[in-house]
Amino acid sequence: PGVPEAEHERVFERFVRARLDEPFNVAFVAQSLGTGRRTLERRVRAALNLTPLGFVQRLRIERARHLSATTDLTSAEIALRVGYANAETLRSLLRRERRRS
């Protein structure tokens, strides 16, 4: 059985937040939530105006900023904790996010 439509965004967000340090695979997430990939993509875009990957990146940046401000972790350690293999990928996303703001 799938997730009730009204709960879908909250369940998706909780699922992703609990696994930010893991590689993101939209098909795996959709299957885990009992829905199809395209259905998940449509629902996330409709609710958040982002793709599932865009939302995951936003959450990762949010957590990275929090860790940077509240811990003594290195950039490389923070990158690993938010699902990136290296600090340069994280820095690149942070720069891109700053330009959008």
C-alpha positions as CSV (number, residue, x, y, z in Angstrom):
1,P,0.0,0.0,0.0
2,G,1.2,3.5,-0.9
3,V,1.4,6.6,1.2
4,P,-1.8,8.6,1.4
5,E,-1.6,11.6,-1.0
6,A,-2.1,14.2,1.8
7,E,1.0,12.8,3.6
8,H,3.2,12.2,0.6
9,E,5.4,15.3,0.9
10,R,6.0,14.9,4.6
11,V,6.8,11.2,4.3
12,F,9.2,12.0,1.3
13,E,10.9,14.7,3.3
14,R,11.3,12.4,6.4
15,F,12.6,9.6,4.3
16,V,15.2,11.8,2.6
17,R,16.3,13.6,5.7
18,A,17.0,10.3,7.4
19,R,19.3,9.3,4.5
20,L,21.0,12.5,3.5
21,D,24.4,10.8,3.7
22,E,23.4,8.1,1.3
23,P,23.4,8.3,-2.5
24,F,20.0,9.5,-3.8
25,N,18.1,7.4,-6.2
26,V,14.6,8.6,-7.1
27,A,13.4,5.2,-8.3
28,F,14.5,3.6,-5.0
29,V,12.8,6.3,-2.9
30,A,9.6,6.0,-5.0
31,Q,9.6,2.2,-4.6
32,S,10.2,2.6,-0.8
33,L,7.3,4.9,-0.6
34,G,5.0,2.6,-2.5
35,T,4.7,4.8,-5.6
36,G,6.1,5.1,-9.1
37,R,9.1,7.3,-10.1
38,R,7.1,9.6,-12.3
39,T,4.3,10.0,-9.7
40,L,6.8,10.9,-7.1
41,E,8.5,13.4,-9.4
42,R,5.1,15.0,-10.3
43,R,4.0,15.2,-6.6
44,V,7.2,16.7,-5.4
45,R,7.2,19.3,-8.2
46,A,3.6,20.2,-7.6
47,A,4.1,20.5,-3.8
48,L,7.6,22.0,-3.7
49,N,8.2,23.4,-7.1
50,L,11.5,21.4,-7.2
51,T,12.5,18.1,-8.7
52,P,13.2,15.4,-6.1
53,L,16.9,15.8,-6.6
54,G,16.6,19.6,-6.3
55,F,14.9,19.1,-3.0
56,V,17.5,16.7,-1.7
57,Q,20.2,19.1,-2.7
58,R,18.4,21.9,-0.8
59,L,18.2,19.7,2.3
60,R,21.9,18.7,2.0
61,I,22.9,22.4,1.7
62,E,20.7,23.2,4.7
63,R,22.3,20.5,6.8
64,A,25.9,21.4,5.6
65,R,25.4,25.0,6.7
66,H,24.1,23.9,10.0
67,L,27.0,21.5,10.6
68,S,29.5,24.2,9.5
69,A,28.0,26.6,12.0
70,T,27.7,24.2,14.9
71,T,30.6,21.8,14.7
72,D,34.3,21.8,14.1
73,L,34.0,19.3,11.3
74,T,36.2,19.9,8.2
75,S,34.6,20.6,4.8
76,A,35.4,17.1,3.7
77,E,33.7,15.5,6.8
78,I,30.6,17.7,6.3
79,A,30.5,16.7,2.6
80,L,30.5,13.0,3.6
81,R,27.8,13.6,6.2
82,V,25.5,15.2,3.7
83,G,26.0,12.7,0.9
84,Y,28.8,14.1,-1.2
85,A,32.0,12.2,-1.9
86,N,34.2,15.3,-1.7
87,A,34.1,18.8,-0.4
88,E,34.5,20.4,-3.9
89,T,31.1,19.1,-4.9
90,L,29.5,20.6,-1.8
91,R,31.4,23.9,-2.3
92,S,30.2,24.1,-5.9
93,L,26.6,23.6,-4.9
94,L,26.9,26.2,-2.1
95,R,28.3,28.8,-4.6
96,R,25.5,28.0,-7.0
97,E,22.9,28.4,-4.2
98,R,24.5,31.8,-3.2
99,R,24.2,33.1,-6.7
100,R,20.5,32.2,-6.8
101,S,19.7,34.1,-3.5
